Amino acid sequence: MVIVKTDQIGRVQAGEVASKIRKEFILRDDLVGSVHELTGDRYVIRFQRL
């Protein structure tokens, strides 16, 4: 699992392109996810601890 954090939440909520906003990436190598359900625009990912 990769967690993405930013301290510029207001810019994201305003609709600014997130690829241009400074972010921090945190790797959680103790969690593995798989797609459990996929229907149209909705998806569910389930995570399991290793």
Secondary structure, 3 states (H helix, E strand, C coil): CEEEECCCHHHHHCCCCHHHCCCEEEECCCEEEEEEEEECCEEEEEEEEC
